[in-house]
Structures are given as structure tokens and as C-alpha cells.
């Protein structure tokens, strides 16, 4: 029986200073992917976690920012999502 996918979400308020906490969470819960908010990483800066691919969206002021860490060998395809939705494109129901 296949192991169910595990995902975690964490508000880090600075991945650079809390990298060891992220690694601890990844080791403890062994997720397929991890969504991290408030990364506070500088655009273009180097930040890697062994065993994971990373998709990031950093802000130029080095605050806020998000990242998704996806375990290596997990198939995925990034999808670009528009910042502004066309009027009427997102309706409930």
C-alpha cells in the first residue's frame, strides 16, 4: 500500500535564520511538500535544502515571500498564476 502524501505549511518569518527549524520539520514529518510563508528571502539569493526542489516567490524589499519545497523525485509541473484575475473569472458556486 502506498504511503499517503504528507504536506506541511509553516510561517517562518525568515527562512535564512530558521533554516535549521525547516530541516527539523522536514525530517520529523517527512512531507512530500512543504509550503512556507514569510520567507523574507532576497530575490536571486541562494537557498537550498538537501533532498528538495524549491519554488519561490520573493519580494524585492526582502519581506513576505513564499516558497514550496517538493521532495526530490516527486513529479510536478509549476503553473504560472496571474496576479490579477479578469473580472468575473473567479466566482463561488
C-alpha positions in Angstrom: 0.0 0.0 0.0 1.4 3.4 -1.0 2.1 5.9 1.8 -0.3 8.8 1.7 1.1 12.2 0.7 2.0 14.4 3.6 2.1 18.2 3.3 3.1 20.9 5.9 2.6 24.6 6.0 4.7 26.9 8.1 5.1 30.7 8.6 8.8 31.1 9.2 9.3 34.8 9.5 12.8 34.5 8.0 13.9 31.2 6.4 17.5 32.3 6.5 17.6 32.5 10.3 15.3 29.5 10.7 16.7 27.1 8.2 17.5 24.6 11.0 13.8 24.6 12.0 12.7 23.9 8.5 15.1 21.0 8.2 13.8 19.7 11.6 10.2 19.8 10.3 11.1 18.1 7.1 13.0 15.3 8.9 10.3 14.9 11.6 7.2 14.8 9.3 8.8 13.6 6.1 6.4 15.5 3.9 6.1 15.2 0.1 5.9 19.0 0.0 6.1 22.0 2.4 4.6 25.4 1.9 6.5 28.2 3.7 5.2 31.8 4.1 7.0 34.9 5.3 10.3 33.6 3.9 12.0 37.0 3.8 14.5 35.9 1.2 16.2 38.3 -1.2 15.3 37.7 -4.9 18.1 35.7 -6.5 19.6 34.7 -3.2 20.9 31.1 -2.8 18.8 28.9 -0.5 18.8 25.2 -0.8 17.5 22.3 1.3 19.0 18.9 0.5 16.5 16.4 -0.9 14.1 19.0 -2.1 13.3 21.1 -5.1 12.2 24.7 -4.3 9.8 27.1 -6.0 10.0 30.6 -4.6 8.3 34.0 -5.0 10.4 36.6 -3.2 9.6 40.3 -2.7 12.2 43.0 -3.6 12.0 44.5 -0.1 13.1 41.1 1.3 9.9 40.8 3.4 7.0 38.5 2.9 7.7 35.9 0.2 6.7 32.3 -0.2 8.3 29.0 -1.0 7.2 25.5 -1.8 9.7 22.7 -1.1 8.9 19.5 -3.1 10.7 16.2 -2.3 13.1 15.2 -5.0 11.8 12.6 -7.4 8.2 13.8 -6.9 6.8 14.6 -10.3 5.5 18.2 -10.5 5.0 21.0 -13.1 5.0 24.6 -12.0 2.0 26.6 -13.2 2.1 30.4 -13.6 -0.9 32.0 -12.0 -1.8 35.6 -12.9 -1.6 38.2 -10.1 -4.8 39.9 -11.2 -7.8 37.8 -12.2 -10.0 39.0 -15.0 -13.4 40.4 -13.8 -15.9 37.6 -13.3 -13.3 34.8 -13.6 -13.4 33.7 -10.0 -16.9 33.1 -8.7 -18.2 30.9 -6.0 -20.8 28.1 -6.7 
